[in-house]
Structure formats: C-alpha cells, structure tokens
Amino acid sequence: MSRATGRRRAACALAALTAATALLLTGCTPGASAGPAGGTRSGSGSDEATVKDMQQKLDDAESAAAQADSNATQDN
C-alpha cells in the first residue's frame, strides 16, 4: 500500500466518522422524528424508548462508517 493510498483511506474513514457523528448528534437519520421517542417523557418507558432510539442511531452510524471504509478499500 502506498503512502497516498493510506492517506486517502484514512481521509475517507475520517470523513465517514465525522458524517456519522453529525448524524448521530443531530438525529438526522432516516425515520428520525422531531418529537420525543416514546411520545411523552413522563415515565421510565419513555427513557427506555430513548435509550433504544439512541442505540439504533449509534448502530446506524457505525454501519455507515464501516460501509464508507469498505467503499474506500474497494476504490483502492
């Protein structure tokens, strides 16, 4: 692997991680809603729904980063 290829791969991975983090923090994932995850925020059920929602967003971000890394690997 040449130096330029390694740098390009690292840049792609960093870009994917940055994009995934932004999506995670802003909630701009497909299917995201502007309201609370469980409807109202008055009970532990709502907290559980929020945790599940955040876990799903984290999983989506990790998947996007892995896909970007895979794409960068295939391009080289």
C-alpha positions, 0 to 999 in steps of 0.5 A: 500500500502506498503512502497516498493510498493510506492517506486517502483511506484514512481521509475517507474513514475520517470523513465517514466518522465525522458524517456519522457523528453529525448524524448521530448528534443531530438525529438526522437519520432516516425515520428520525422524528422531531418529537420525543421517542416514546411520545411523552417523557413522563415515565421510565418507558419513555427513557427506555424508548430513548435509550433504544432510539439512541442505540439504533442511531449509534448502530446506524452510524457505525454501519455507515462508517464501516460501509464508507471504509469498505467503499474506500478499500474497494476504490483502492 
